[in-house]
Amino acid sequence: MLTQIYSVTQPPIETLLSWVKNDEIAIPEIQRPFVWEAKKVRDLLDSLYRGYPIGYLIAWQNPNVRLKNGTHSSGKKIIIDGQQRIIALLASLLGREVINKDYQRVRIRIAFNPIEEKFEVWNTAIEKDPSWIPDISKVFNPHVSLLGLIKSYCQTNPQVSEDKVSLTLERLKGITANQIGLIELASDLDIETVTEIFIRVNSTGVPLSQADFAMSKIAVNEAYEGNILRKAIDYFCHLAVKPEAFALIENDKDFAQTDFFQKMAWLRHDKEDIYDPSYTDMLRVAFTYKFQRGPLEELVALLSGRNFETKQYEEQIIEESFAKLKEGILDFINETNFKNFIIIIRSAGFIDSSMIFGQNALNFAYVLYLTLREMHFPFAEIERYVRRWYVMSTLTGRYSSSPETAFDRDIRQIYSKGIQAYLDEIVRGELSEAFWETVLPGQMDASSDFSPYFRVYKAAQVKRNDKGFLSRDVTVRELIEVKSDVHHVFPKDYLKKNGFTKNQYNQIANYVLAQTEINLAIGNKEPSVYFKQLIEQCKGGPKVYGNICGLEELKENLRDHCIPEGIEDMTYHDYPYFLKERRILMARKIRNYFENL
């Protein structure tokens, strides 16, 4: 018979909150984004008020570790499942601020109507309505007299019975006595078992990621300054999105004395948004770069002291793993590294965050940059390899599924075969003649301008310094930088009137970047009309579309935008042929761009 590996208790919510306040339990700090919407917090409180169950929390007592003096330390509880519920209770009942997914510091105020016994998310109408208590944290504030609150409420609502209000608010305050199920995993479980439980528990609903698990492991280990390391990761992600938050982080006096703070201080002036990493991105990059591994569950194992050869847990491995991860994070946030990496990505033509497709392609490109820098490659070679790798992985969707497996394979092969041999092998296999001539044109039979292929095509135009469609002076780069919309070579309205559907007229091969004035001048004219007008313009006729006034200049612009020859004679009957030919020309432009990176 198998031994039970967990115990079940039902502590009151007030006990759970006291664990958090006394730092006995590891949950994401308030600096980490809180992903629940306010109405979900409202629903949680309503369930508690009505005595409904709110599910189980699952915690793992961080394994005892042997200290250098021979004694054992008892670790904190790590929440495996239920972090969002705990933070929701802290925010609503105790009035703590949280950081939302946009890294804005916000209060989640839940209002309560004692007459209707109803919860609602705070709004200005509720604030003005005397029948509502706008913020229930007042009821739970130990410095606020409940009796005084009741009397104040009844003074502004004289029609309400004081006894009724008293009973209702006592019932509200009593929800902290409600029990919550707590499953505690045995502290002597090995990391593989805990990880398996973790994965199964989070197979449905909003999952707690392996990065969350790793962040909890990092946060609870104060012996090797894991708490400081965790703050460094959170703060960097916060500042990358909101540089103006620097003053708030500076107020964390203990953290302000660390190397991490000094290394990331440059972010206070940073306006670049091409690469705004999340804590998952940072962990993934630092771990793959420093440990030459991909799966983050292996990081959790190493931070727990797992010796993969002996299957034992060793304190030395914990110490070494924290030291190595710290080095990886410091290299990640280093101003020179980070800015040089962004310069490389921009030099490939990806000059705006809207052009980035797939964060993991960007993540591994940074892994490659840090790895080659540590191998002491000349910077010119690092630039070339990183550019080519990023574009290759974007075109092939290399990290679109099972990214950790792909990270693991790629970093091992780079160390085994060398970057040049391995990249050449990938290019021969995945970017073959068949890819450029058949696969890529076929992939561009798509209607979304968010397509990775269209983004690479735009990067190719930026890299070549192409002018906008039918423009003489304004470049594609400038149009992207001012967030210009894409326009249709065969106008949308024209195709709609001739029976084409949305998926047919919204095609990558029908998109160009053009000045708004030129697009408006074209209107819904068919190409055979407005291109003939362009030819007349180039022969000295009136300027109707931009400033191009020579036939050779017009031909060059059309070549830059991969417009097939004979466009001046095309009508809607020729539209399918136009799409097919332009896809081939666009694929060839991308190929030429890639081969010259």
Stockholm file with secondary structure:
# STOCKHOLM 1.0

chainA/1-597         MLTQIYSVTQPPIETLLSWVKNDEIAIPEIQRPFVWEAKKVRDLLDSLYRGYPIGYLIAWQNPNVRLKNGTHSSGKKIIIDGQQRIIALLASLLGREVINKDYQRVRIRIAFNPIEEKFEVWNTAIEKDPSWIPDISKVFNPHVSLLGLIKSYCQTNPQVSEDKVSLTLERLKGITANQIGLIELASDLDIETVTEIFIRVNSTGVPLSQADFAMSKIAVNEAYEGNILRKAIDYFCHLAVKPEAFALIENDKDFAQTDFFQKMAWLRHDKEDIYDPSYTDMLRVAFTYKFQRGPLEELVALLSGRNFETKQYEEQIIEESFAKLKEGILDFINETNFKNFIIIIRSAGFIDSSMIFGQNALNFAYVLYLTLREMHFPFAEIERYVRRWYVMSTLTGRYSSSPETAFDRDIRQIYSKGIQAYLDEIVRGELSEAFWETVLPGQMDASSDFSPYFRVYKAAQVKRNDKGFLSRDVTVRELIEVKSDVHHVFPKDYLKKNGFTKNQYNQIANYVLAQTEINLAIGNKEPSVYFKQLIEQCKGGPKVYGNICGLEELKENLRDHCIPEGIEDMTYHDYPYFLKERRILMARKIRNYFENL
#=GR chainA/1-597 SS CCCCCEEEECCBHHHHHHHHHTTCEECCCTTSBCCSCHHHHHHHHHHHHTTCCCCEEEEEECCCEECTTSCEECCCEEEEECHHHHHHHHHHHSCCCEECTTSCEECCCEEEETTTTEEEECCHHHHHCTTSBSCTHHHHCTTSCHHHHHHHHHHHCTTSCHHHHHHHHHHHHGGGGSBCEEEEECTTCCHHHHHHHHHHHTTSSSCCCHHHHHHHHHHHCTTTTHHHHHHHHHHHHHHHHCGGGHHHHHTCHHHHTSHHHHHHGGGGGCCCCSCCCCHHHHHHHHHHHHHSCCCHHHHHHHHTTBCTTTCCBCHHHHHHHHHHHHHHHHHHHCHHHHHHHHHHHHHTTCCSGGGCCCHHHHHHHHHHHHHHHHTTCCHHHHHHHHHHHHHHHHHHTTTSSSHHHHHHHHHHHHHHHCHHHHHHHHHHHHSCHHIIIIIHHHHTCCCCTTCHHHHHHHHHHHHHTCBCTTCSSCBHHHHHHTTCCEEESSCHHHHHHTTCCHHHHSCGGGEEECCHHHHHHHTTCCHHHHHHHHHHHHTTCCCCSSSCCCHHHHHHHHHHTTCCTTGGGCCGGGHHHHHHHHHHHHHHHHHHHHHTC
#=GC SS_cons         CCCCCEEEECCBHHHHHHHHHTTCEECCCTTSBCCSCHHHHHHHHHHHHTTCCCCEEEEEECCCEECTTSCEECCCEEEEECHHHHHHHHHHHSCCCEECTTSCEECCCEEEETTTTEEEECCHHHHHCTTSBSCTHHHHCTTSCHHHHHHHHHHHCTTSCHHHHHHHHHHHHGGGGSBCEEEEECTTCCHHHHHHHHHHHTTSSSCCCHHHHHHHHHHHCTTTTHHHHHHHHHHHHHHHHCGGGHHHHHTCHHHHTSHHHHHHGGGGGCCCCSCCCCHHHHHHHHHHHHHSCCCHHHHHHHHTTBCTTTCCBCHHHHHHHHHHHHHHHHHHHCHHHHHHHHHHHHHTTCCSGGGCCCHHHHHHHHHHHHHHHHTTCCHHHHHHHHHHHHHHHHHHTTTSSSHHHHHHHHHHHHHHHCHHHHHHHHHHHHSCHHIIIIIHHHHTCCCCTTCHHHHHHHHHHHHHTCBCTTCSSCBHHHHHHTTCCEEESSCHHHHHHTTCCHHHHSCGGGEEECCHHHHHHHTTCCHHHHHHHHHHHHTTCCCCSSSCCCHHHHHHHHHHTTCCTTGGGCCGGGHHHHHHHHHHHHHHHHHHHHHTC
//
